[in-house]
Amino acid sequence: MSLSSRLGGAAAAAAAAAIASTEPRGGERYRAAGRQPTDQVGEVRLRIQRKLADELGPTLYSNDRSDDLDARVREALNELLAREETPLSGADRTRITREVIDEVLGHGPIESLLRDTSVTEVMVNGAHSVYVERFGRIEKVAAEFDDESHLRRIIDRICSRVGRRVDEASPMVDARLPDGSRVNAVVPPIALDGSSLTIRKFASVPLTVGDLLQYGTLTRPAAEFLDACVRGRRNIVVSGGTGSGKTTVLNILSGFVPTDERIVTIEDAAELQLVQDHVVRLESRPSNSEGRGTITTRELVRNALRMRPDRIVVGEVRDSAALDMLQAMNTGHDGSLTTLHANTPRDALSRMETMVLMAGMDLPIRAIRDQVASAVDLILQVSRFKDGTRKVTHITEVVGMEGDVITLQDLFLYDPTATSDLPGGIPVIKSTGIRPHFTDTLAMYGVTLPATMFSNSRRR
């Protein structure tokens, strides 16, 4: 059965679904409404929600999320509240309106969490277990879904809006919300304790390099060096673990690209926020219900080479697309940017070799390493610390080959004893005092590196 058929069949059941109610706590505290509403307001809300579904029908479950639909829902809801015989206070009416709109137009119990600006990630481990990340720390909240089918309806709604599907045949999916937030969902049979939903929220106001300086993620000399490397068309790989801030750093690096250059971005789920005008955004596509129509990152990288790009920005390289990305860097597309998962700069090189081998080509390791050493100029290592802070811990130059080994040298390193001028003396990255080998190449693009940039004094 197709996704649209399932959604249509679920319309009546969805109208009867209750969502989690809220109570104040700092910003907002979340309380589960339970399977059967026990308070009068909850009963009224459920009754109005059923009537709203009867009046608007399948319109509520279309992929159209226009202002017109929102207006129609609000108008119908106000009329139903006006006809309601149960005495309701202004606060009760506001609560009912918010909860019903969250359920029929939003994401049910987690909609309030998505509105909370202090929440950076929402993690649903089954219908009755919801966690969030606030200020780098994970905590459990009292929001919950009514049952597994309620959670699956919300997951299906998210996926259908971006043309993705998730079911028993394809139990894993990557998607995104309309604001660009990254979504991953896993459903049974591979999710043993109920469906899992993870949403990494998209910042409504993108972080700037000034924010990274303020948080101690970077220092001013390191930021100026990275700005010079991007303007000087150096190929940069951002490496790090899950949730370490790779995409944030990549987004900031892309902001250094001159506005007169053509940029092609390639992502699994579009989330980069480029400020330039001349940008072409491409997104990979999974197979349809018949197992056809897949568009991989590797195919998009190959196609991007025909689009006359000055820069290619790949959101993340995780498979054989690494080979095409390296070839793009080696064939006139200098200044390309990408990210990958690795623990150290040296591990990043090893993982790149492994991903190239995944392309199925019988290449000798020496040839692969020659390609990597020639293509990649700089590796940024981003790490997330136990206290939730994220820092750039290495800015490492790929120097070249010595025998069969790729030679690296660290230009900037995180030093716990080197503190910034920020309140509290936050440990920061500092220069090792070594100047990069590509200084002369930067000069060809009119970029110079002052000697003071590589001062290895104690304070920054």
N, C-alpha and C positions, 0 to 999 in steps of 0.2 A: 504493500500500500504506500502511495506517495506521501510526502510530508504534508502537502496541501490537503489531501484527503483526511489525514489524521487530525490536522488542525481543525478542519471543518467539523469532523465528528466530535472533537473535544470541546466545541464551542459551548454546548449546553452545560457540560460538566464544569467548564472553566468559570462560567458565570456564578456557580454555586460555591466556588472555592473561597475560603476566608483567608485573609492575609494577616500578617503579624501586626499587632497594634503597637503603639509607641508610648513612652513615658519620658519625661525630662530626665537628663543626667548630663550635666555639663553642656554638651551640645544637644544630643538626643540619646535616650536610652531605649533599648528595644526589648519588648516583652511579647512572648508568644501568645496568640489569641486562643490557641488550643483547637482541638478538632470540633468542639461544639461551643459556640459563644455562650458564656454564662452571664454576661452583663447585658442590660437592655439595649445599650448603644450598639453592641456587637450584633445583636439580633436584628436591629433596624438596618444596620449596614449590610448584612447578608441578604435581607429581604429586598433592599433597594438595588443591590447588585444583580439579583435575579431579574428584577423588573427591567433594569437597564439592558440586560442581555436580551430579554424578550423584545424590547422596543428596537434596538439597533441591530441585533442579530449578528450575522457574519461580518458586518462592517468592523466590529471590534477586533477581528482577528485577521484583517487584511494587512499587507505589508506597508500600506500607505500610512505614514505618520505625519500627515500634513497638519498645518494650523487649522484647516477646515474641520478635520476629524476631531481634533482636540476641542474645538468650539462646540461641535455637535454633542460630544460627550458631556461637556460641562453644562450645556443648556438643558439636555435631557436630565441630568443629575439634579440640577436646581429645580426643575419641574417636579421631579419625584419627591424631593425633600419638601417642597411646598405643599404637596398633597398628603404628606405623611401625617397621620393622626397622633402618633406618639409625641408627647411634649419633649422638645429638645432644646438645650441651651445653645448659645452661639458657639461655644467651644466644642460641643458635641457635633454640631453641623460641620464645623471645620474639620474635625477628626474624621467623620464619615466621608466627606468629600476627598480628603487627602488619601485615605486608605483605598477607596474605590478606584480613584484615578490611578494610584500606584499599581493596583491589581490589573485593571483592564487595559491600561496604556503603558505601564512601566514594567517593573521586574518584581512585583509582589513584595514579599517581606524584606528583600534586600534593596529596594529602591531608596529608602531613607539612608541606608549605608552608603549608597553610591552618591547621594547628595552631600554627605558629610565630608567636608574638605579635609578633615584630619585623617580620614581613612585613605590609605594608599593601595590596599589590596583586600579583596573579599574572597574568603575561602569557604566553600560549602562542602562539608563532608557528609553527605546524606541529608535527608529532609530535616532532621532535627539537630544538626550540629553545624553552627556557623561561627567562623573565626574571622577576625580582621587584623590588619596590620596598621598600627598607629605609631607614628614617630619612630619607625624602625623596630617596634616590638609587637609581637603577636598576642592577641587576647581573644577570649571567647565572648560572644555576645548572646543575648537571649532570644534573638530573632530565630524563627524557624518556619519551615513550610508545613502545610497541612499534612502532606503525605508524599510518597514517591511520585505519584502521578502529577501532583501540583508542581513539584520541582521539574519534572520532565516537560511540562507545558511551558514553563519559563525558558528552559534550555532550547526547546524547539522554536519558541518565538524569537530568541536571539539569533539562532542559526538561520532561520528562514529569511530574516531581513537582509542577510548578506549572501544569500544563495548557497548556504552550506546545509548539510544534513547530518543527523546523528541518529542511529538506531542500532539494533542488535547486529546487523550486518556490518555497519561502520560505526563502532562504539566509541571512537575518539574523534574530536573535531577541534580545530582552531578557528576562531571567529573574532569579531570585534563589535563593539557597541557603536552607535551613531557618532559618539564623541571621540572615537578612536581607541577606547580602552580595550586592552587585549583580553580575550576570553579563551579559556580552554575547558572543555567538558569531556568527561569520561562516564559512560553509562554501562549498566550490566549488559552482558555477562562478565566483562573484565573488571568492572567495579563491584567488588564483592559485597560491600556494605551499603549499597545504594549509590545513586548518581553523584558524581563529584563535579563541582563547578568552581573554577578559579578565575577571578577577574582582577587584572592589574590595571588600576585606574589611570586614565590619561589626564595629565595635568591640564586644567583649563587655561592656566597661564604657563607657557613653557619656561623651564628654568633657563637662566642665562649664565654666561661665564661669571658674571658678578655674583650670582647665587653660589656657584661652586667655590668662589674665593671666600665668601662669607662663611660657608659651612666648613671650610678647611679641606675640601676635596682636592683643590689645586692651590698652588701659590701663584702670585703674579708673574714671576719669571717663567714658570712652567707654562702658564696660559699664553704668555707672549711668544714663547717658543713654539707652541702648537699652532698658534695663529700664523706664525711665519712659515711653518712647515706646510700648512694647508694652502696658503697663498703661493708658496713655492712648489706646489704640485708634487708633494711627496705622497707615496702610497702608504696608508696607515691602516693597521689592524687593531681594533679594540678588543681585548681579551678579558674574560672574567667569568665568574660563576653566575648562577641563576639569581636574579634580584640584586646584582651588584651595581647596576646602573650603567650597563654598557650602552643601551639605547639612548639614555639621556646624554652621555658623553658624545656618542655619535651625532646626535641631533645638534649639540653645541658646536662640534667640529664642522658640521655641514654649514653652520651659520657663518663660518669664516670664508666660505667660497665666494669669490667675487661675483657680483650680480650680473656681469656681462657674459657668464658662461652657461652653457646648456647642461642641465643635470638630469640624469635618468635614475630614479630610485626603484629598487626591486625588493619587495617584502612578501612574507607569507601572509601577514595581516598588517595593512597599512597603518602606521602609527607615527612615522617621522613627520615633523612639523618644520618644513623648510620655509625660510622667509623670502627666498628669491622668487622672482616671477617666472623665469624660464625653466620650469621643472616639469618633467613627465613622470607620472607615478604609475608603476606597474605592480600588480598583485598576482601571486600564483593562485591556481584554482585546483581543488581536489576533484576526484572523479564524481560523476553523477550516480544515480541509483542503478544505472546499468553498467557501472564500472568504466565509463568512457569520459572523455573530455578533460582529462588531467592536463594541466599546464604547470610544469615544474619550474623551480627557480633556475635550474640550469638552462632550460629553454628560453626563459626570459633574459638571462644574461647574454645568451647567444644572439637573441633578437635585438637586444639593446645595442650591440655593436653595429647594427645597420641603421641606427637612429641618429647618427652623427652626434654622439654625446661628447662633451668636454670632460665630464666626470660621471662615473658610475658609482652609485651608493647602494650597497646590498645590505639590507637590514640585518641579516644573519646568514652565514654560510655554515651549513651543517651536513652537507653530503657532497656528491660528486660535482656540484656547482663550483667547488673550490678550484677545479682544474680550469674551467672557463674563466673564472674570476682572475686567476693568475695570468692566463694568456691575455686577458684584456689589459691588465696592468703592464704587461710586457710588450704590448703592441700599440703604443701611442696614446693610451688613456691614463696618463699620469695623473696623480691626485685623486685616485679612487679610494673609497672608504668602505670598510665592512667590519663586522663583529663576529666573534666565535667564542665558544665555551672552552676555557682552559684555566689552569691554576697559576701558571707562570708563563713568562714570555717563551721560555724554552719548550714548555709543554704545548704552547700555541703552535710552534713550528712542527712539532711531532704530530699534532692533531691535523694540521694542514696536509702533511704527507699522507696520513691515513685516509683523509677525505679524497685526495687525488687518486689514491689506489682504488677507491670505491667506484671510480668512473669505469673500471673494467679494462683499462688499457694496461698492457704489459710493459710498464716503464721501469727502468732501473732506478733504484733509490737515488743514485748520484744525479741522474737527469732531473728528478723531481726536486731535489735540493737545490740544484742550479737554478731551476725556475723560481723557487721560493726566494732564494737569496737575491736574485735579480729583480723580482717583482716587488717585494715588501721592503719598505725603507724604515718603518717605525712601528713598534708594538707598544700599545698602552695597556698596562695591566690594571684593572679596576677590581677592588676587593671590598667586601662588606664585612665589617668587624662585628664582634659579639654584641657590642652596645647598640648596634643598628646603624652606625655611621658608615658612610661609603667614601672611599678615598682612592685616588690614583696612586698606586704604590710603585709602579715602574714606568718610566719612559725609556724604552730601549731601542737602540739603533741596530739594524741588521747590516753588518759591515760587509760580509761577503763569505767566500769559501776558503777554508784552510784544509787542504786534503779533501776528505769526505765530510767534514763538519762545517756547519754554518756558524760563523763567528758573530757573536753579539757583544755589544758594550752598553752598559747602563749610563744614560745621560742624567737622569733624575731618579732618585730612590727615596722611598718613604723611610724616614728616620724618627723613631719614637722620641729621641732626645733633642730633635730640632723642632722647636715650637714656633708658632706664628705669633703675630701681634694681636690676634683675636682674644677676646675675654676668655680666661681660663687656660691660656697657653696651649692650644690644640696642637698635637703632633702633626707634622706636615711632611710633604715631599720636599727634598732639597737637591740641589745640583751636586753631581759628583766631581765637578770641575773639568770634565772632559768635553771638548767641542766635537760636534758630529763631523763625519767625513764628507757629508754632502753640502758643506758650507758654500763651496764654489758653485755647485749646481743651483743653490738658492739665489746666488748673485745673478745668475742668468735671467731670473724672473724679477729682478729688482728688489730682492729681499736680502737684507743684511742682518746679522746677528751681533749685537753689541757684546763686548767682552764681559760686561757686568752681568749679563744674563747667566753666565756659568760660574759666578762666584759661589764658592761653597762655604760661605760664612754660616754661623750657627743659626742666625735668625733670619726670617723672611717677612 
